[in-house]
Amino acid sequence: MGLRFLQALLFLSILFFFPANLLVYSSNEDDPAIKTMEQFSGFATHESQSCSASALSVDTESLQRQIDELSTFSDTPAPSVTRILYSEKDVLARRYIKNLMGLAGLSIREDAVGNIFGRWNGNDPEIPPVATGSHVDAIPYSGKYDGVVGVLGAIEAVNVLRRSGFKPKRSLEVILFTSEEPTRFGISCLGSRLLAGSEPLADALRRTVDGHNVSFFDAARSAGYAQDRDDLSSVFLKKGSYSAFLELHIEQGPLLEEEGTSIGIVTAIAAPASIKVDFEGNGGHAGAVLMPYRNDAGLAAAELALAVEEHVLQSGSIDTVGTVGILDLHPGAINSIPSKAHIEIDTRDIDEKRRNSVIEKIHHSAITIAKARKVKLSEFRIVNQDPPALSDESIIKAMEDASEELNLTRKWMISRAYHDSLFMARVSPMGMIFIPCYKGYSHKPEEYASIENIADGVKVLALTMAKLSLK
């Protein structure tokens, strides 16, 4: 007869012989009857209203397997991952996540654009929950950890708390955000922007198409969303819908790894802006048109790209960054002078005023370059110009305390990358947890985070959620 079976029999005999008034649930964890029952049986007989760091155990084998399995839903071969919004692989990945949410005992719902919510109801389900989550869409030929750690890690954090016997006061909710990456429709953090109530975005999506002229709503419907109508107001969340929002994420930079620090506590997310610029020239034969007679749209774009670098470097702060990530030339033939050029610029800073000053200088340079090169500046459009977001002080304190209780080294950091947390900060108080990643690599196949570092992040997330849920 097995030991566990004998323990169970002992447990049942204790239930039978102990006076009923001693077995009534008590919030006092030192109740001698409760302790005796647990010692004899080997099982927890009640759920705890507190959470001890020593009780938190991450199933690293299962978590790593889930990360590896999710990476197989990709349109490009391993080790790269490509998972584009509403594609077949994206739909399969969503199904995989919903299955894991179900196994974790979460109640699942989805909104009109495919944001997925898994809730663990607390003792007081009527008060605003504590939420956490990230995304699983992936740009072409990227890695398998960006966003994924914050979704699978969130589900595992719930499992960690359940295994510890913890019962939340506030409900805990895991969110998979739709389209954090701008790959298909050129809009980053699409799902979280809509959750934050962006009416201009909801209106713009009625006219938005992808590179194959597929409309946003046709793409959404092909994946099973936006079935009723083109009205997305049902996605909007009221301010205060959550008492707190947390996001676990790889750093996407080298600092934590270089310094040997386990946890990054994010204090602010930089203010990003995106710009689209078009130049038009005359074009012509690469051999027949002499240099003095050219109106080269390609060279105008190249000169503007260098101007972006110059203005960023002259901002006076290392926190100002600028990138020209797209430069398209038409007709795109080696023996043809470009008649059209399209470039897209990304510029960011933790100081909104300083970033906006850089944008103004870039605009002035575009006008000056077009005039000097006798080409037309046919478009200079600021696609988005978002303000920065600050982490909530009480959430920073909870993350600090959790790290301290877990004996993990930590440092305060600024996030210079876009995250869904930037927009969730408009819905509720926000905080982010960074973990180290190999050489800071991200958005490429070499992206990597060790399961030990991921487990540390999951524990900090779990303990922080537990603290916040009891407030």
C-alpha positions as a Markdown table, in Angstrom:
| # | Residue | x | y | z |
|---|---|---|---|---|
| 1 | Met | 0.0 | 0.0 | 0.0 |
| 2 | Gly | 1.5 | 3.4 | -1.1 |
| 3 | Leu | 2.6 | 6.0 | 1.4 |
| 4 | Arg | 0.4 | 8.7 | -0.2 |
| 5 | Phe | -2.6 | 6.4 | 0.2 |
| 6 | Leu | -1.8 | 5.8 | 3.9 |
| 7 | Gln | -1.5 | 9.6 | 4.4 |
| 8 | Ala | -4.9 | 10.1 | 2.8 |
| 9 | Leu | -6.4 | 7.5 | 5.1 |
| 10 | Leu | -4.9 | 9.3 | 8.1 |
| 11 | Phe | -6.2 | 12.6 | 6.8 |
| 12 | Leu | -9.7 | 11.2 | 6.6 |
| 13 | Ser | -9.5 | 9.7 | 10.1 |
| 14 | Ile | -8.5 | 13.1 | 11.4 |
| 15 | Leu | -11.4 | 14.7 | 9.7 |
| 16 | Phe | -13.7 | 12.1 | 11.3 |
| 17 | Phe | -12.4 | 12.3 | 14.9 |
| 18 | Phe | -11.6 | 16.1 | 15.3 |
| 19 | Pro | -14.4 | 18.3 | 16.7 |
| 20 | Ala | -16.2 | 20.1 | 13.9 |
| 21 | Asn | -15.6 | 23.5 | 15.4 |
| 22 | Leu | -11.9 | 22.9 | 15.1 |
| 23 | Leu | -12.2 | 22.2 | 11.4 |
| 24 | Val | -14.0 | 25.4 | 10.4 |
| 25 | Tyr | -11.8 | 27.4 | 8.0 |
| 26 | Ser | -9.7 | 30.0 | 9.8 |
| 27 | Ser | -7.5 | 32.8 | 8.3 |
| 28 | Asn | -5.1 | 32.1 | 11.1 |
| 29 | Glu | -2.3 | 30.0 | 9.5 |
| 30 | Asp | -1.1 | 28.8 | 13.0 |
| 31 | Asp | -4.4 | 27.0 | 13.8 |
| 32 | Pro | -3.1 | 23.8 | 15.5 |
| 33 | Ala | -5.8 | 21.6 | 14.0 |
| 34 | Ile | -5.0 | 22.8 | 10.5 |
| 35 | Lys | -1.2 | 22.2 | 11.1 |
| 36 | Thr | -1.8 | 18.7 | 12.5 |
| 37 | Met | -4.0 | 17.8 | 9.6 |
| 38 | Glu | -1.5 | 19.0 | 7.1 |
| 39 | Gln | 1.4 | 17.2 | 8.8 |
| 40 | Phe | -0.4 | 13.9 | 8.8 |
| 41 | Ser | -1.9 | 14.1 | 5.4 |
| 42 | Gly | 0.9 | 15.7 | 3.4 |
| 43 | Phe | -1.8 | 18.0 | 1.6 |
| 44 | Ala | -2.7 | 21.6 | 2.1 |
| 45 | Thr | -6.1 | 21.8 | 3.7 |
| 46 | His | -6.8 | 25.4 | 3.0 |
| 47 | Glu | -5.8 | 28.2 | 0.7 |
| 48 | Ser | -3.6 | 31.0 | 2.2 |
| 49 | Gln | -4.4 | 34.7 | 2.1 |
| 50 | Ser | -0.7 | 35.4 | 2.2 |
| 51 | Cys | 2.2 | 34.3 | 0.0 |
| 52 | Ser | 5.7 | 33.3 | 1.1 |
| 53 | Ala | 8.7 | 33.6 | -1.2 |
| 54 | Ser | 9.9 | 30.2 | 0.0 |
| 55 | Ala | 6.7 | 28.5 | -1.2 |
| 56 | Leu | 7.1 | 29.6 | -4.8 |
| 57 | Ser | 8.2 | 26.9 | -7.2 |
| 58 | Val | 8.5 | 27.3 | -11.0 |
| 59 | Asp | 8.1 | 24.2 | -13.2 |
| 60 | Thr | 11.0 | 25.1 | -15.4 |
| 61 | Glu | 10.9 | 21.9 | -17.5 |
| 62 | Ser | 7.3 | 22.5 | -18.4 |
| 63 | Leu | 7.8 | 26.2 | -19.1 |
| 64 | Gln | 10.8 | 25.6 | -21.4 |
| 65 | Arg | 8.8 | 23.0 | -23.3 |
| 66 | Gln | 6.0 | 25.4 | -23.8 |
| 67 | Ile | 8.3 | 28.1 | -25.1 |
| 68 | Asp | 9.8 | 25.6 | -27.5 |
| 69 | Glu | 6.4 | 24.3 | -28.6 |
| 70 | Leu | 5.0 | 27.8 | -29.2 |
| 71 | Ser | 8.0 | 28.6 | -31.4 |
| 72 | Thr | 7.0 | 25.8 | -33.9 |
| 73 | Phe | 4.0 | 27.9 | -34.9 |
| 74 | Ser | 6.1 | 29.9 | -37.4 |
| 75 | Asp | 6.1 | 30.7 | -41.1 |
| 76 | Thr | 10.0 | 30.5 | -41.2 |
| 77 | Pro | 12.2 | 27.6 | -40.1 |
| 78 | Ala | 13.8 | 27.3 | -36.7 |
| 79 | Pro | 15.6 | 28.9 | -35.0 |
| 80 | Ser | 13.8 | 31.9 | -36.4 |
| 81 | Val | 10.2 | 32.7 | -35.6 |
| 82 | Thr | 7.7 | 34.5 | -37.8 |
| 83 | Arg | 4.2 | 34.9 | -36.6 |
| 84 | Ile | 2.1 | 37.6 | -38.3 |
| 85 | Leu | -1.2 | 38.9 | -37.1 |
| 86 | Tyr | -4.2 | 36.8 | -38.0 |
| 87 | Ser | -2.1 | 34.4 | -40.1 |
| 88 | Glu | -2.7 | 30.6 | -39.8 |
| 89 | Lys | 0.3 | 30.3 | -37.4 |
| 90 | Asp | -1.0 | 33.2 | -35.3 |
| 91 | Val | -4.3 | 31.5 | -34.9 |
| 92 | Leu | -2.7 | 28.2 | -34.0 |
| 93 | Ala | -0.5 | 30.0 | -31.4 |
| 94 | Arg | -3.6 | 31.7 | -29.9 |
| 95 | Arg | -5.3 | 28.3 | -29.6 |
| 96 | Tyr | -2.2 | 26.9 | -27.9 |
| 97 | Ile | -2.3 | 29.8 | -25.3 |
| 98 | Lys | -6.0 | 29.4 | -24.7 |
| 99 | Asn | -5.5 | 25.7 | -24.0 |
| 100 | Leu | -2.8 | 26.5 | -21.4 |
| 101 | Met | -5.1 | 29.1 | -19.8 |
| 102 | Gly | -7.8 | 26.5 | -19.5 |
| 103 | Leu | -5.4 | 24.0 | -17.9 |
| 104 | Ala | -4.4 | 26.7 | -15.4 |
| 105 | Gly | -8.0 | 26.9 | -14.4 |
| 106 | Leu | -8.6 | 30.4 | -15.9 |
| 107 | Ser | -11.9 | 31.5 | -17.3 |
| 108 | Ile | -11.3 | 32.7 | -20.9 |
| 109 | Arg | -12.8 | 35.5 | -23.0 |
| 110 | Glu | -11.8 | 37.2 | -26.2 |
| 111 | Asp | -12.7 | 40.6 | -27.6 |
| 112 | Ala | -13.5 | 41.8 | -31.1 |
| 113 | Val | -9.8 | 42.1 | -32.2 |
| 114 | Gly | -8.5 | 39.0 | -30.5 |
| 115 | Asn | -7.1 | 40.2 | -27.2 |
| 116 | Ile | -7.4 | 37.1 | -25.0 |
| 117 | Phe | -8.1 | 37.3 | -21.3 |
| 118 | Gly | -7.8 | 34.4 | -18.7 |
| 119 | Arg | -9.1 | 35.2 | -15.2 |
| 120 | Trp | -8.6 | 33.6 | -11.8 |
| 121 | Asn | -11.4 | 34.9 | -9.7 |
| 122 | Gly | -10.4 | 36.1 | -6.3 |
| 123 | Asn | -12.3 | 36.2 | -3.0 |
| 124 | Asp | -13.7 | 39.6 | -4.0 |
| 125 | Pro | -14.4 | 39.3 | -7.7 |
| 126 | Glu | -16.3 | 42.6 | -7.9 |
| 127 | Ile | -13.2 | 44.9 | -7.3 |
| 128 | Pro | -10.8 | 45.7 | -10.1 |
| 129 | Pro | -8.4 | 42.8 | -10.8 |
| 130 | Val | -4.6 | 42.7 | -11.1 |
| 131 | Ala | -3.6 | 42.0 | -14.7 |
| 132 | Thr | -0.5 | 40.8 | -16.4 |
| 133 | Gly | 0.5 | 39.7 | -19.9 |
| 134 | Ser | 2.2 | 40.5 | -23.2 |
| 135 | His | 2.1 | 39.3 | -26.8 |
| 136 | Val | 3.1 | 36.3 | -29.0 |
| 137 | Asp | 3.1 | 37.8 | -32.5 |
| 138 | Ala | 6.6 | 37.9 | -34.0 |
| 139 | Ile | 8.2 | 40.0 | -36.7 |
| 140 | Pro | 9.8 | 38.1 | -39.6 |
| 141 | Tyr | 12.9 | 36.0 | -38.7 |
| 142 | Ser | 12.8 | 37.0 | -35.0 |
| 143 | Gly | 13.3 | 34.9 | -31.8 |
| 144 | Lys | 11.1 | 32.9 | -29.5 |
| 145 | Tyr | 11.3 | 34.9 | -26.3 |
| 146 | Asp | 10.1 | 38.4 | -27.1 |
| 147 | Gly | 6.6 | 38.8 | -25.6 |
| 148 | Val | 6.3 | 35.0 | -25.1 |
| 149 | Val | 8.1 | 35.1 | -21.8 |
| 150 | Gly | 5.4 | 37.6 | -20.6 |
| 151 | Val | 2.5 | 35.4 | -21.7 |
| 152 | Leu | 3.7 | 31.9 | -20.8 |
| 153 | Gly | 5.5 | 33.3 | -17.7 |
| 154 | Ala | 2.2 | 34.9 | -16.6 |
| 155 | Ile | 0.3 | 31.6 | -16.9 |
| 156 | Glu | 3.1 | 29.9 | -15.0 |
| 157 | Ala | 3.0 | 32.6 | -12.3 |
| 158 | Val | -0.7 | 31.7 | -11.8 |
| 159 | Asn | 0.2 | 28.0 | -11.5 |
| 160 | Val | 3.0 | 28.9 | -9.1 |
| 161 | Leu | 0.6 | 30.8 | -6.8 |
| 162 | Arg | -2.0 | 27.9 | -7.0 |
| 163 | Arg | 0.7 | 25.4 | -6.1 |
| 164 | Ser | 1.7 | 27.5 | -3.1 |
| 165 | Gly | -1.9 | 27.4 | -1.8 |
| 166 | Phe | -2.4 | 31.2 | -2.3 |
| 167 | Lys | -5.9 | 32.6 | -2.8 |
| 168 | Pro | -6.1 | 36.1 | -4.2 |
| 169 | Lys | -8.4 | 38.7 | -2.8 |
| 170 | Arg | -8.5 | 40.6 | -6.2 |
| 171 | Ser | -8.9 | 38.5 | -9.2 |
| 172 | Leu | -5.8 | 37.9 | -11.3 |
| 173 | Glu | -6.0 | 38.2 | -15.1 |
| 174 | Val | -3.6 | 37.1 | -17.8 |
| 175 | Ile | -3.8 | 39.0 | -21.1 |
| 176 | Leu | -2.5 | 38.0 | -24.6 |
| 177 | Phe | -2.4 | 41.3 | -26.5 |
| 178 | Thr | -3.2 | 41.4 | -30.2 |
| 179 | Ser | -0.5 | 42.7 | -32.6 |
| 180 | Glu | 2.2 | 44.3 | -30.4 |
| 181 | Glu | 4.4 | 44.2 | -33.5 |
| 182 | Pro | 3.5 | 46.6 | -36.4 |
| 183 | Thr | 4.4 | 44.0 | -39.1 |
| 184 | Arg | 1.1 | 43.5 | -41.0 |
| 185 | Phe | -0.7 | 46.8 | -40.7 |
| 186 | Gly | 2.0 | 49.2 | -39.6 |
| 187 | Ile | 0.4 | 49.8 | -36.2 |
| 188 | Ser | 2.3 | 48.7 | -33.1 |
| 189 | Cys | 0.5 | 47.7 | -29.9 |
| 190 | Leu | -2.8 | 47.6 | -31.8 |
| 191 | Gly | -4.6 | 45.6 | -29.2 |
| 192 | Ser | -3.5 | 47.5 | -26.2 |
| 193 | Arg | -4.1 | 50.9 | -27.9 |
| 194 | Leu | -7.7 | 49.9 | -28.5 |
| 195 | Leu | -8.0 | 48.6 | -24.9 |
| 196 | Ala | -6.9 | 52.1 | -23.9 |
| 197 | Gly | -9.8 | 53.6 | -25.8 |
| 198 | Ser | -8.1 | 55.0 | -29.0 |
| 199 | Glu | -11.1 | 56.1 | -31.0 |
| 200 | Pro | -8.8 | 57.6 | -33.9 |
| 201 | Leu | -7.3 | 54.1 | -34.3 |
| 202 | Ala | -10.7 | 52.4 | -34.3 |
| 203 | Asp | -11.8 | 54.7 | -37.0 |
| 204 | Ala | -8.6 | 54.4 | -39.0 |
| 205 | Leu | -8.8 | 50.6 | -39.0 |
| 206 | Arg | -12.0 | 50.9 | -41.1 |
| 207 | Arg | -9.7 | 52.1 | -44.0 |
| 208 | Thr | -6.5 | 50.2 | -43.2 |
| 209 | Val | -5.2 | 47.5 | -45.5 |
| 210 | Asp | -2.0 | 45.4 | -45.5 |
| 211 | Gly | 0.7 | 45.1 | -48.2 |
| 212 | His | -1.5 | 42.7 | -50.1 |
| 213 | Asn | -4.5 | 45.1 | -50.0 |
| 214 | Val | -6.4 | 42.9 | -47.4 |
| 215 | Ser | -8.4 | 45.1 | -45.1 |
| 216 | Phe | -8.0 | 44.9 | -41.4 |
| 217 | Phe | -11.5 | 43.7 | -40.9 |
| 218 | Asp | -11.3 | 41.0 | -43.5 |
| 219 | Ala | -8.1 | 39.7 | -41.9 |
| 220 | Ala | -9.7 | 39.8 | -38.5 |
| 221 | Arg | -12.8 | 37.9 | -39.7 |
| 222 | Ser | -10.6 | 35.3 | -41.3 |
| 223 | Ala | -9.2 | 34.6 | -37.9 |
| 224 | Gly | -12.6 | 34.4 | -36.3 |
| 225 | Tyr | -12.8 | 38.0 | -34.9 |
| 226 | Ala | -14.8 | 41.2 | -35.6 |
| 227 | Gln | -17.7 | 39.0 | -36.7 |
| 228 | Asp | -20.6 | 41.4 | -36.0 |
| 229 | Arg | -19.7 | 44.8 | -37.3 |
| 230 | Asp | -16.8 | 47.3 | -37.9 |
| 231 | Asp | -17.5 | 49.0 | -34.5 |
| 232 | Leu | -14.6 | 48.3 | -32.1 |
| 233 | Ser | -15.9 | 50.4 | -29.2 |
| 234 | Ser | -16.6 | 47.2 | -27.4 |
| 235 | Val | -12.9 | 46.6 | -27.0 |
| 236 | Phe | -12.3 | 49.8 | -25.1 |
| 237 | Leu | -11.7 | 49.5 | -21.3 |
| 238 | Lys | -12.7 | 52.1 | -18.8 |
| 239 | Lys | -10.0 | 53.8 | -16.8 |
| 240 | Gly | -9.6 | 51.8 | -13.6 |
| 241 | Ser | -10.7 | 48.5 | -15.1 |
| 242 | Tyr | -7.6 | 47.0 | -13.4 |
| 243 | Ser | -6.1 | 48.0 | -10.1 |
| 244 | Ala | -2.6 | 47.3 | -11.6 |
| 245 | Phe | -1.0 | 46.0 | -14.7 |
| 246 | Leu | 2.4 | 44.1 | -14.8 |
| 247 | Glu | 4.4 | 42.9 | -17.7 |
| 248 | Leu | 7.3 | 40.5 | -17.6 |
| 249 | His | 9.7 | 40.9 | -20.5 |
| 250 | Ile | 13.3 | 40.2 | -21.7 |
| 251 | Glu | 15.3 | 43.3 | -21.5 |
| 252 | Gln | 16.2 | 43.4 | -25.2 |
| 253 | Gly | 19.4 | 45.2 | -24.2 |
| 254 | Pro | 22.7 | 44.0 | -22.6 |
| 255 | Leu | 22.8 | 45.8 | -19.3 |
| 256 | Leu | 21.4 | 43.1 | -16.9 |
| 257 | Glu | 23.6 | 40.4 | -18.4 |
| 258 | Glu | 26.7 | 42.5 | -18.4 |
| 259 | Glu | 26.2 | 43.5 | -14.8 |
| 260 | Gly | 25.2 | 40.1 | -13.6 |
| 261 | Thr | 21.9 | 41.5 | -12.3 |
| 262 | Ser | 18.8 | 39.2 | -12.1 |
| 263 | Ile | 15.9 | 41.7 | -12.3 |
| 264 | Gly | 15.3 | 45.0 | -14.0 |
| 265 | Ile | 12.6 | 47.1 | -12.4 |
| 266 | Val | 11.3 | 49.5 | -15.1 |
| 267 | Thr | 10.6 | 53.0 | -13.9 |
| 268 | Ala | 9.6 | 54.5 | -17.3 |
| 269 | Ile | 8.9 | 53.6 | -20.9 |
| 270 | Ala | 10.3 | 56.0 | -23.6 |
| 271 | Ala | 8.0 | 58.1 | -25.7 |
| 272 | Pro | 8.0 | 56.7 | -29.3 |
| 273 | Ala | 7.1 | 58.4 | -32.6 |
| 274 | Ser | 6.9 | 57.1 | -36.1 |
| 275 | Ile | 7.2 | 59.2 | -39.3 |
| 276 | Lys | 6.6 | 58.3 | -42.9 |
| 277 | Val | 8.3 | 60.4 | -45.6 |
| 278 | Asp | 7.9 | 60.3 | -49.5 |
| 279 | Phe | 10.0 | 62.1 | -52.1 |
| 280 | Glu | 9.3 | 62.3 | -55.8 |
| 281 | Gly | 11.8 | 63.0 | -58.5 |
| 282 | Asn | 11.9 | 62.6 | -62.3 |
| 283 | Gly | 13.8 | 59.3 | -62.6 |
| 284 | Gly | 15.5 | 58.4 | -65.8 |
| 285 | His | 18.2 | 56.2 | -67.3 |
| 286 | Ala | 21.2 | 55.6 | -65.1 |
| 287 | Gly | 23.6 | 56.2 | -68.0 |
| 288 | Ala | 21.9 | 58.7 | -70.1 |
| 289 | Val | 20.9 | 61.4 | -67.6 |
| 290 | Leu | 24.0 | 63.4 | -66.5 |
| 291 | Met | 24.5 | 64.2 | -62.8 |
| 292 | Pro | 23.8 | 68.0 | -63.1 |
| 293 | Tyr | 20.3 | 67.2 | -64.6 |
| 294 | Arg | 19.1 | 64.7 | -62.0 |
| 295 | Asn | 16.3 | 65.0 | -59.5 |
| 296 | Asp | 17.1 | 61.8 | -57.5 |
| 297 | Ala | 14.5 | 60.9 | -55.0 |
| 298 | Gly | 16.7 | 58.1 | -53.6 |
| 299 | Leu | 19.6 | 60.5 | -52.7 |
| 300 | Ala | 17.1 | 62.8 | -51.0 |
| 301 | Ala | 16.0 | 59.9 | -48.8 |
| 302 | Ala | 19.6 | 58.9 | -48.1 |
| 303 | Glu | 20.4 | 62.5 | -47.1 |
| 304 | Leu | 17.4 | 62.6 | -44.8 |
| 305 | Ala | 18.5 | 59.3 | -43.2 |
| 306 | Leu | 21.8 | 60.9 | -42.3 |
| 307 | Ala | 20.1 | 64.0 | -41.0 |
| 308 | Val | 18.0 | 61.9 | -38.6 |
| 309 | Glu | 21.3 | 60.5 | -37.1 |
| 310 | Glu | 22.7 | 64.0 | -36.9 |
| 311 | His | 19.7 | 65.5 | -35.1 |
| 312 | Val | 19.5 | 62.6 | -32.6 |
| 313 | Leu | 23.2 | 62.9 | -31.8 |
| 314 | Gln | 22.9 | 66.6 | -31.3 |
| 315 | Ser | 19.9 | 66.3 | -28.8 |
| 316 | Gly | 22.3 | 66.4 | -25.8 |
| 317 | Ser | 21.0 | 63.2 | -24.3 |
| 318 | Ile | 22.0 | 59.5 | -24.7 |
| 319 | Asp | 18.3 | 58.7 | -24.2 |
| 320 | Thr | 17.4 | 60.2 | -27.6 |
| 321 | Val | 17.5 | 57.5 | -30.4 |
| 322 | Gly | 16.5 | 57.5 | -34.0 |
| 323 | Thr | 16.3 | 54.8 | -36.7 |
| 324 | Val | 15.5 | 54.7 | -40.4 |
| 325 | Gly | 14.2 | 51.1 | -40.6 |
| 326 | Ile | 12.5 | 51.3 | -44.0 |
| 327 | Leu | 13.9 | 52.8 | -47.3 |
| 328 | Asp | 12.1 | 51.8 | -50.5 |
| 329 | Leu | 13.1 | 53.0 | -53.9 |
| 330 | His | 11.0 | 53.0 | -57.1 |
| 331 | Pro | 11.3 | 51.5 | -59.7 |
| 332 | Gly | 14.0 | 49.6 | -57.8 |
| 333 | Ala | 16.3 | 48.8 | -60.8 |
| 334 | Ile | 20.1 | 49.1 | -60.7 |
| 335 | Asn | 20.1 | 51.0 | -64.0 |
| 336 | Ser | 17.3 | 53.4 | -63.2 |
| 337 | Ile | 17.4 | 56.7 | -61.2 |
| 338 | Pro | 14.9 | 56.4 | -58.4 |
| 339 | Ser | 11.8 | 58.5 | -59.2 |
| 340 | Lys | 10.2 | 57.8 | -55.8 |
| 341 | Ala | 11.6 | 57.1 | -52.4 |
| 342 | His | 9.8 | 56.1 | -49.2 |
| 343 | Ile | 11.4 | 56.1 | -45.8 |
| 344 | Glu | 10.0 | 55.4 | -42.3 |
| 345 | Ile | 11.6 | 56.9 | -39.2 |
| 346 | Asp | 11.4 | 55.8 | -35.6 |
| 347 | Thr | 12.5 | 58.2 | -32.9 |
| 348 | Arg | 12.2 | 57.9 | -29.1 |
| 349 | Asp | 13.1 | 59.6 | -25.9 |
| 350 | Ile | 12.0 | 59.5 | -22.2 |
| 351 | Asp | 11.6 | 63.3 | -22.6 |
| 352 | Glu | 8.6 | 64.0 | -24.8 |
| 353 | Lys | 9.6 | 67.7 | -25.4 |
| 354 | Arg | 13.1 | 66.8 | -26.5 |
| 355 | Arg | 11.9 | 64.0 | -28.8 |
| 356 | Asn | 9.3 | 66.4 | -30.4 |
| 357 | Ser | 12.1 | 68.9 | -31.0 |
| 358 | Val | 14.0 | 66.3 | -32.9 |
| 359 | Ile | 10.9 | 65.6 | -35.0 |
| 360 | Glu | 10.7 | 69.3 | -35.9 |
| 361 | Lys | 14.3 | 69.4 | -37.0 |
| 362 | Ile | 13.8 | 66.2 | -39.1 |
| 363 | His | 10.8 | 67.9 | -40.8 |
| 364 | His | 12.9 | 71.1 | -41.5 |
| 365 | Ser | 15.7 | 69.0 | -43.0 |
| 366 | Ala | 13.2 | 67.1 | -45.3 |
| 367 | Ile | 11.9 | 70.5 | -46.6 |
| 368 | Thr | 15.5 | 71.8 | -47.1 |
| 369 | Ile | 16.7 | 68.6 | -48.8 |
| 370 | Ala | 13.8 | 68.5 | -51.2 |
| 371 | Lys | 14.4 | 72.1 | -52.2 |
| 372 | Ala | 18.1 | 71.6 | -52.7 |
| 373 | Arg | 17.7 | 68.5 | -54.8 |
| 374 | Lys | 14.7 | 69.8 | -56.7 |
| 375 | Val | 12.5 | 66.9 | -55.7 |
| 376 | Lys | 9.0 | 67.0 | -54.3 |
| 377 | Leu | 8.4 | 66.3 | -50.6 |
| 378 | Ser | 5.0 | 64.6 | -51.3 |
| 379 | Glu | 4.4 | 63.4 | -47.7 |
| 380 | Phe | 5.8 | 64.0 | -44.2 |
| 381 | Arg | 3.3 | 62.3 | -41.9 |
| 382 | Ile | 3.7 | 61.6 | -38.2 |
| 383 | Val | 1.9 | 58.3 | -37.8 |
| 384 | Asn | 2.0 | 58.3 | -34.0 |
| 385 | Gln | 3.5 | 60.5 | -31.4 |
| 386 | Asp | 2.9 | 58.8 | -28.1 |
| 387 | Pro | 3.7 | 60.3 | -24.6 |
| 388 | Pro | 6.1 | 58.4 | -22.2 |
| 389 | Ala | 4.7 | 56.3 | -19.4 |
| 390 | Leu | 5.9 | 56.2 | -15.8 |
| 391 | Ser | 5.6 | 53.1 | -13.6 |
| 392 | Asp | 3.5 | 53.5 | -10.6 |
| 393 | Glu | 5.4 | 54.0 | -7.3 |
| 394 | Ser | 3.4 | 51.5 | -5.4 |
| 395 | Ile | 4.0 | 48.8 | -8.0 |
| 396 | Ile | 7.7 | 49.7 | -8.1 |
| 397 | Lys | 7.8 | 49.2 | -4.3 |
| 398 | Ala | 6.0 | 45.8 | -4.6 |
| 399 | Met | 8.5 | 44.6 | -7.3 |
| 400 | Glu | 11.4 | 45.8 | -5.1 |
| 401 | Asp | 10.0 | 44.0 | -2.1 |
| 402 | Ala | 9.4 | 40.8 | -4.1 |
| 403 | Ser | 12.9 | 40.8 | -5.4 |
| 404 | Glu | 14.3 | 41.4 | -1.9 |
| 405 | Glu | 12.3 | 38.5 | -0.4 |
| 406 | Leu | 13.5 | 36.3 | -3.2 |
| 407 | Asn | 17.1 | 37.4 | -2.6 |
| 408 | Leu | 17.5 | 38.5 | -6.2 |
| 409 | Thr | 19.7 | 41.4 | -7.3 |
| 410 | Arg | 17.9 | 44.2 | -9.1 |
| 411 | Lys | 18.3 | 47.6 | -10.6 |
| 412 | Trp | 16.0 | 50.4 | -11.8 |
| 413 | Met | 15.9 | 50.8 | -15.5 |
| 414 | Ile | 14.2 | 52.7 | -18.4 |
| 415 | Ser | 12.6 | 50.8 | -21.2 |
| 416 | Arg | 13.5 | 52.3 | -24.6 |
| 417 | Ala | 11.5 | 49.7 | -26.5 |
| 418 | Tyr | 7.7 | 49.8 | -27.1 |
| 419 | His | 5.6 | 47.5 | -24.9 |
| 420 | Asp | 1.9 | 47.1 | -24.4 |
| 421 | Ser | 2.5 | 48.5 | -20.9 |
| 422 | Leu | 2.9 | 51.9 | -22.5 |
| 423 | Phe | -0.8 | 51.9 | -23.3 |
| 424 | Met | -2.1 | 49.9 | -20.4 |
| 425 | Ala | -0.7 | 52.8 | -18.3 |
| 426 | Arg | -3.7 | 54.8 | -19.6 |
| 427 | Val | -6.0 | 52.2 | -18.1 |
| 428 | Ser | -4.4 | 51.4 | -14.8 |
| 429 | Pro | -1.2 | 51.9 | -12.7 |
| 430 | Met | 1.6 | 50.0 | -14.5 |
| 431 | Gly | 4.9 | 48.3 | -13.8 |
| 432 | Met | 7.4 | 46.2 | -15.8 |
| 433 | Ile | 9.9 | 43.4 | -14.9 |
| 434 | Phe | 12.9 | 42.9 | -17.1 |
| 435 | Ile | 15.1 | 39.7 | -17.1 |
| 436 | Pro | 18.5 | 39.4 | -18.8 |
| 437 | Cys | 18.8 | 38.1 | -22.4 |
| 438 | Tyr | 21.9 | 36.9 | -24.2 |
| 439 | Lys | 24.0 | 39.9 | -25.4 |
| 440 | Gly | 20.8 | 42.0 | -25.4 |
| 441 | Tyr | 19.8 | 40.2 | -28.7 |
| 442 | Ser | 16.2 | 40.6 | -29.7 |
| 443 | His | 14.1 | 40.6 | -32.9 |
| 444 | Lys | 16.5 | 38.0 | -34.4 |
| 445 | Pro | 16.9 | 34.2 | -34.2 |
| 446 | Glu | 19.8 | 34.5 | -31.7 |
| 447 | Glu | 17.5 | 35.9 | -29.1 |
| 448 | Tyr | 17.8 | 33.9 | -25.9 |
| 449 | Ala | 17.0 | 33.9 | -22.2 |
| 450 | Ser | 18.0 | 31.1 | -19.8 |
| 451 | Ile | 15.2 | 29.2 | -18.1 |
| 452 | Glu | 16.9 | 30.1 | -14.7 |
| 453 | Asn | 16.5 | 33.9 | -15.5 |
| 454 | Ile | 13.0 | 33.3 | -16.7 |
| 455 | Ala | 12.1 | 31.4 | -13.6 |
| 456 | Asp | 13.4 | 34.3 | -11.5 |
| 457 | Gly | 11.2 | 36.7 | -13.4 |
| 458 | Val | 8.2 | 34.4 | -13.0 |
| 459 | Lys | 8.7 | 34.3 | -9.2 |
| 460 | Val | 9.0 | 38.1 | -9.0 |
| 461 | Leu | 5.9 | 38.4 | -11.1 |
| 462 | Ala | 3.9 | 35.9 | -9.0 |
| 463 | Leu | 4.9 | 37.4 | -5.7 |
| 464 | Thr | 4.3 | 41.0 | -6.9 |
| 465 | Met | 0.8 | 40.0 | -8.2 |
| 466 | Ala | 0.1 | 38.3 | -4.8 |
| 467 | Lys | 1.0 | 41.4 | -2.9 |
| 468 | Leu | -1.1 | 43.7 | -5.2 |
| 469 | Ser | -4.1 | 41.3 | -5.1 |
| 470 | Leu | -4.3 | 41.6 | -1.4 |
| 471 | Lys | -4.5 | 45.4 | -1.4 |
